[in-house]
């Protein structure tokens, strides 16, 4: 099962990619997760805003390493890839193996198991 903080960040990023306002979308996602502790909410927020901030750089890397064009990937897969790359490149507190493993679990949780 995917980490809840990462799942919240992924769902929020997916909603923003379809036209939502980032602060409103994230706030509503965090509000729905009342049982999530402050540390996990802070992690979800950092991941969410970090991906938005570094989206162009991360997309260049995805295009470089993916055999499938970015335009052909589902919104769920794109956002999870962005989150995985962001964790690997910018979140030093997240071990590389955790970033990769959690990305695979997240893809499965979002019903995109084929992409895992």
C-alpha atoms as an extended CHARMM CRD file, in Angstrom:
* protein
*
       116  EXT
         1         1  UNK       CA              0.0000000000        0.0000000000        0.0000000000  PROA      1               0.0000000000
         2         2  UNK       CA              1.2850000000        3.4340000000       -0.9110000000  PROA      2               0.0000000000
         3         3  UNK       CA              2.3660000000        5.9760000000        1.6650000000  PROA      3               0.0000000000
         4         4  UNK       CA             -0.5820000000        8.2770000000        2.5050000000  PROA      4               0.0000000000
         5         5  UNK       CA              1.4270000000       11.5030000000        2.3200000000  PROA      5               0.0000000000
         6         6  UNK       CA              2.6720000000       10.6240000000       -1.1620000000  PROA      6               0.0000000000
         7         7  UNK       CA             -0.8140000000        9.5630000000       -2.2260000000  PROA      7               0.0000000000
         8         8  UNK       CA             -2.2280000000       12.9180000000       -1.1130000000  PROA      8               0.0000000000
         9         9  UNK       CA              0.5020000000       14.7910000000       -2.9840000000  PROA      9               0.0000000000
        10        10  UNK       CA             -0.0980000000       12.7000000000       -6.1160000000  PROA      10              0.0000000000
        11        11  UNK       CA             -3.8630000000       13.2170000000       -6.0850000000  PROA      11              0.0000000000
        12        12  UNK       CA             -3.3790000000       16.9470000000       -5.5790000000  PROA      12              0.0000000000
        13        13  UNK       CA             -0.8780000000       17.1620000000       -8.4450000000  PROA      13              0.0000000000
        14        14  UNK       CA             -3.2570000000       15.2530000000      -10.7230000000  PROA      14              0.0000000000
        15        15  UNK       CA             -6.0730000000       17.6880000000       -9.8840000000  PROA      15              0.0000000000
        16        16  UNK       CA             -3.8080000000       20.6940000000      -10.5060000000  PROA      16              0.0000000000
        17        17  UNK       CA             -2.7490000000       19.2750000000      -13.8780000000  PROA      17              0.0000000000
        18        18  UNK       CA             -6.4070000000       19.2610000000      -14.9030000000  PROA      18              0.0000000000
        19        19  UNK       CA             -6.8960000000       22.9130000000      -13.9830000000  PROA      19              0.0000000000
        20        20  UNK       CA             -7.1270000000       23.2680000000      -10.2010000000  PROA      20              0.0000000000
        21        21  UNK       CA             -5.4620000000       26.0260000000       -8.2000000000  PROA      21              0.0000000000
        22        22  UNK       CA             -2.5070000000       24.5660000000       -6.3150000000  PROA      22              0.0000000000
        23        23  UNK       CA             -3.1350000000       26.0610000000       -2.8680000000  PROA      23              0.0000000000
        24        24  UNK       CA             -6.8640000000       25.2830000000       -2.9270000000  PROA      24              0.0000000000
        25        25  UNK       CA             -6.3570000000       21.7390000000       -4.1840000000  PROA      25              0.0000000000
        26        26  UNK       CA             -3.6720000000       20.8820000000       -1.6370000000  PROA      26              0.0000000000
        27        27  UNK       CA             -5.5840000000       22.4670000000        1.2350000000  PROA      27              0.0000000000
        28        28  UNK       CA             -8.6760000000       20.4140000000        0.4240000000  PROA      28              0.0000000000
        29        29  UNK       CA             -6.6470000000       17.2000000000        0.1450000000  PROA      29              0.0000000000
        30        30  UNK       CA             -4.9620000000       17.8350000000        3.5000000000  PROA      30              0.0000000000
        31        31  UNK       CA             -8.2820000000       18.7580000000        5.1060000000  PROA      31              0.0000000000
        32        32  UNK       CA             -9.7550000000       15.4240000000        4.0080000000  PROA      32              0.0000000000
        33        33  UNK       CA             -6.8140000000       13.6060000000        5.6360000000  PROA      33              0.0000000000
        34        34  UNK       CA             -7.6550000000       14.5660000000        9.2120000000  PROA      34              0.0000000000
        35        35  UNK       CA             -5.8720000000       11.5110000000       10.6380000000  PROA      35              0.0000000000
        36        36  UNK       CA             -2.5470000000       12.3830000000        8.9770000000  PROA      36              0.0000000000
        37        37  UNK       CA             -0.0030000000       13.7740000000       11.4370000000  PROA      37              0.0000000000
        38        38  UNK       CA              1.7130000000       17.1450000000       11.0210000000  PROA      38              0.0000000000
        39        39  UNK       CA              4.9710000000       15.5980000000        9.8520000000  PROA      39              0.0000000000
        40        40  UNK       CA              3.2600000000       13.6890000000        7.0340000000  PROA      40              0.0000000000
        41        41  UNK       CA              1.2380000000       16.7540000000        6.0300000000  PROA      41              0.0000000000
        42        42  UNK       CA              4.4590000000       18.7660000000        5.8840000000  PROA      42              0.0000000000
        43        43  UNK       CA              6.0890000000       16.0620000000        3.7450000000  PROA      43              0.0000000000
        44        44  UNK       CA              3.0930000000       15.9780000000        1.3630000000  PROA      44              0.0000000000
        45        45  UNK       CA              3.1850000000       19.7810000000        1.0730000000  PROA      45              0.0000000000
        46        46  UNK       CA              6.9400000000       19.8830000000        0.4520000000  PROA      46              0.0000000000
        47        47  UNK       CA              6.6700000000       17.1790000000       -2.1970000000  PROA      47              0.0000000000
        48        48  UNK       CA              3.6600000000       18.8200000000       -3.8640000000  PROA      48              0.0000000000
        49        49  UNK       CA              5.1280000000       22.3260000000       -4.0760000000  PROA      49              0.0000000000
        50        50  UNK       CA              8.5860000000       21.0100000000       -4.9040000000  PROA      50              0.0000000000
        51        51  UNK       CA              7.2800000000       19.1040000000       -7.9100000000  PROA      51              0.0000000000
        52        52  UNK       CA              5.3830000000       22.1700000000       -9.1000000000  PROA      52              0.0000000000
        53        53  UNK       CA              8.4820000000       24.3330000000       -8.7120000000  PROA      53              0.0000000000
        54        54  UNK       CA             10.8080000000       21.9150000000      -10.5350000000  PROA      54              0.0000000000
        55        55  UNK       CA              8.3120000000       20.5910000000      -13.0910000000  PROA      55              0.0000000000
        56        56  UNK       CA             10.1670000000       21.8450000000      -16.1960000000  PROA      56              0.0000000000
        57        57  UNK       CA             13.5030000000       20.3830000000      -15.1070000000  PROA      57              0.0000000000
        58        58  UNK       CA             11.9180000000       17.0890000000      -14.0880000000  PROA      58              0.0000000000
        59        59  UNK       CA              9.9870000000       16.8120000000      -17.3680000000  PROA      59              0.0000000000
        60        60  UNK       CA             13.2180000000       17.2240000000      -19.3260000000  PROA      60              0.0000000000
        61        61  UNK       CA             14.7000000000       14.3220000000      -17.3600000000  PROA      61              0.0000000000
        62        62  UNK       CA             11.6240000000       12.1430000000      -17.8460000000  PROA      62              0.0000000000
        63        63  UNK       CA             11.7370000000       12.7970000000      -21.5950000000  PROA      63              0.0000000000
        64        64  UNK       CA             15.4250000000       11.9180000000      -21.6160000000  PROA      64              0.0000000000
        65        65  UNK       CA             15.0360000000        8.5800000000      -19.8330000000  PROA      65              0.0000000000
        66        66  UNK       CA             11.5560000000        7.4110000000      -20.8200000000  PROA      66              0.0000000000
        67        67  UNK       CA             11.0050000000        5.2990000000      -23.9180000000  PROA      67              0.0000000000
        68        68  UNK       CA              7.3850000000        6.5220000000      -23.9480000000  PROA      68              0.0000000000
        69        69  UNK       CA              6.7900000000       10.1600000000      -24.9110000000  PROA      69              0.0000000000
        70        70  UNK       CA              5.5140000000       12.2740000000      -22.0310000000  PROA      70              0.0000000000
        71        71  UNK       CA              2.3660000000       13.1420000000      -23.9720000000  PROA      71              0.0000000000
        72        72  UNK       CA              1.3770000000        9.4570000000      -24.1500000000  PROA      72              0.0000000000
        73        73  UNK       CA              1.6310000000        8.8240000000      -20.4040000000  PROA      73              0.0000000000
        74        74  UNK       CA             -1.4560000000        9.0420000000      -18.2130000000  PROA      74              0.0000000000
        75        75  UNK       CA             -1.6940000000       11.9910000000      -15.7970000000  PROA      75              0.0000000000
        76        76  UNK       CA             -1.2620000000        9.5640000000      -12.8820000000  PROA      76              0.0000000000
        77        77  UNK       CA              1.9510000000        8.0940000000      -14.2790000000  PROA      77              0.0000000000
        78        78  UNK       CA              3.3780000000       11.5110000000      -15.1490000000  PROA      78              0.0000000000
        79        79  UNK       CA              2.7750000000       12.9060000000      -11.6650000000  PROA      79              0.0000000000
        80        80  UNK       CA              4.2040000000        9.8390000000       -9.9180000000  PROA      80              0.0000000000
        81        81  UNK       CA              7.2900000000        9.9860000000      -12.1320000000  PROA      81              0.0000000000
        82        82  UNK       CA              7.6840000000       13.6730000000      -11.3180000000  PROA      82              0.0000000000
        83        83  UNK       CA              7.3670000000       12.9180000000       -7.6120000000  PROA      83              0.0000000000
        84        84  UNK       CA              9.8820000000       10.0790000000       -7.8310000000  PROA      84              0.0000000000
        85        85  UNK       CA             12.4160000000       12.2100000000       -9.6840000000  PROA      85              0.0000000000
        86        86  UNK       CA             11.8960000000       15.0800000000       -7.2640000000  PROA      86              0.0000000000
        87        87  UNK       CA             12.5460000000       12.8520000000       -4.2640000000  PROA      87              0.0000000000
        88        88  UNK       CA             15.6690000000       11.3840000000       -5.8560000000  PROA      88              0.0000000000
        89        89  UNK       CA             17.1180000000       14.7350000000       -6.8700000000  PROA      89              0.0000000000
        90        90  UNK       CA             16.0070000000       17.2190000000       -4.2270000000  PROA      90              0.0000000000
        91        91  UNK       CA             14.8660000000       15.4630000000       -1.0550000000  PROA      91              0.0000000000
        92        92  UNK       CA             18.0550000000       14.3280000000        0.6270000000  PROA      92              0.0000000000
        93        93  UNK       CA             16.1290000000       12.9760000000        3.6180000000  PROA      93              0.0000000000
        94        94  UNK       CA             14.4250000000       10.3620000000        1.4170000000  PROA      94              0.0000000000
        95        95  UNK       CA             16.5780000000        7.2940000000        0.6520000000  PROA      95              0.0000000000
        96        96  UNK       CA             16.7360000000        6.5040000000       -3.0760000000  PROA      96              0.0000000000
        97        97  UNK       CA             15.3160000000        3.0090000000       -2.6260000000  PROA      97              0.0000000000
        98        98  UNK       CA             12.3500000000        4.4260000000       -0.6830000000  PROA      98              0.0000000000
        99        99  UNK       CA             11.6130000000        6.9810000000       -3.4090000000  PROA      99              0.0000000000
       100       100  UNK       CA             11.6150000000        4.2690000000       -6.0820000000  PROA      100             0.0000000000
       101       101  UNK       CA              9.6900000000        1.6800000000       -4.0630000000  PROA      101             0.0000000000
       102       102  UNK       CA              7.0400000000        4.1710000000       -2.9580000000  PROA      102             0.0000000000
       103       103  UNK       CA              6.6220000000        5.3820000000       -6.5410000000  PROA      103             0.0000000000
       104       104  UNK       CA              5.9500000000        1.8160000000       -7.6980000000  PROA      104             0.0000000000
       105       105  UNK       CA              3.4450000000        1.2730000000       -4.8770000000  PROA      105             0.0000000000
       106       106  UNK       CA              1.7810000000        4.5880000000       -5.6590000000  PROA      106             0.0000000000
       107       107  UNK       CA              1.3340000000        3.6590000000       -9.3190000000  PROA      107             0.0000000000
       108       108  UNK       CA             -0.3850000000        0.4510000000       -8.2150000000  PROA      108             0.0000000000
       109       109  UNK       CA             -2.5910000000        2.3600000000       -5.7540000000  PROA      109             0.0000000000
       110       110  UNK       CA             -3.6800000000        4.7070000000       -8.5650000000  PROA      110             0.0000000000
       111       111  UNK       CA             -4.7900000000        1.7150000000      -10.6960000000  PROA      111             0.0000000000
       112       112  UNK       CA             -1.9350000000        1.9820000000      -13.1690000000  PROA      112             0.0000000000
       113       113  UNK       CA             -0.2730000000       -1.3430000000      -12.2590000000  PROA      113             0.0000000000
       114       114  UNK       CA              0.8220000000       -1.9200000000      -15.8560000000  PROA      114             0.0000000000
       115       115  UNK       CA              3.1060000000        1.1070000000      -15.5730000000  PROA      115             0.0000000000
       116       116  UNK       CA              4.7560000000       -0.1450000000      -12.3880000000  PROA      116             0.0000000000
